[in-house]
Structure formats: C-alpha cells, structure tokens
Amino acid sequence: MNKAQFNIIAVPKSSKSEIKIDQSGNIKVYLNSPPVDGKANIECINLLSAKLKIAKSNISIEKGERGRNKTISVSGMSTEEVMEKLKSL
C-alpha cells in the first residue's frame, strides 16, 4: 500500500483557501478557517481531498495538529503522485 508523507505550512485566516508550492518546494496551504477547535485542520483535509481527488478518510495529520508546520499522510498515493497533482494546480 502506497503511503505519501509530506510537510506543509498551514496559513489560517487567509482570504481564500488554496494550496501553493514556492520555489523551494515548500507546500503552503492557505485556509479561511481560524485555528480554533480544529476547524483549520478540517478545512485543510477537505481542501487536500478535493485537490488530490481522494477520500478524506485517506488523509491524516501525522504531526503538528496544533501548529502551522504539519506532516500530512496520504494513503493510496506515492509522494511523487501527490507532488505531481499539487504542482499541476
């Protein structure tokens, strides 16, 4: 079973929800939700699910539930597949 793991930087309370990759290859996930009661984490998973076109149940936050730097795990895809899909956005 493929399992991708990658790090993101969450930016809560942004004007719009989007995923961007900067020149260094860092993935930034901009979220409308405030970091209160896990709302930003839920939006983060929903956004990744929509962009990667996979079920939300396949995505989990391994580390950083309470911080901006998070480690995301996606089952059923390789890290390369995830990066290709995110870059093509």
N, C-alpha and C positions, 0 to 999 in steps of 0.2 A: 504494500500500500504506500503510495507516494504521500509524503507529508512535507509541505513547504514551511519554512520558518524564516521570517524576515522582521526587521525592526522598522518602526515608523515613529514619526514625531507627530503627536496629536496637537492640533491648534483649536481649542474650544472657543466658542462665542465668535466665530467668524461670520462674515456677511453672507457667505454661501458655502454649501457643502461640496467639496471637491477633493480630488487626490492629485498631487503634483510630485514630480521627481525632479530634483535640482541637478546641477551639473556634477555634483559629487556622487550622485546616485542615491541620495537620501530621499526617502518617501515621506512626504508631508501630507497629512490628512486634515483638511480644514472642516470643522464641524460647526453647525449652527448652535447646537446644544451647549448649555453650561456644564461644567464638570461637577454636577450635583446629583446625588442618588444614582450614579451610574448612567445617567442619560447620555453623556457624550460617548461612553463605551458602547451603548446600544446603537447609537447612530453610526458609530464607526463600523461596527459589524454589519449593519444594514447597508451602508454605503459600499463596503468591500464586497458584500454578497451581490449587490446589483452590478457593480463594475466587472467582477470576475464571472458573473452568471453562474454562481453555485449556491447551494443551500446555506442559509445562515448557520445551520447546525454543524457545517463543516469548518466553521471559522471560530477560533477561540483566542482569547488574550492570555498568553502564557505568563507574561511578566508585565508589570507596570500598570496594573488596574487603576492605581491612584496617582500616576504620574503622566507627564507628557510623553516620555520615551516608553514605548511599548514593544513587546515582542509578540508578533501575531503568528499563529499556527493555522495552516490551511490543509485539511486532509483531502486527498484525491487529486492533488496537483503538485508538480515539482516546483521548486523555487524559480527555475528558469521560465516555466509556463506562466507563473504569477507575474514575474517581471515583464515578460512579453506583453501580457494583457494590459498591465498598468501603463506601460510605455506607449501602447497604441491608443490611449485615450485622448 
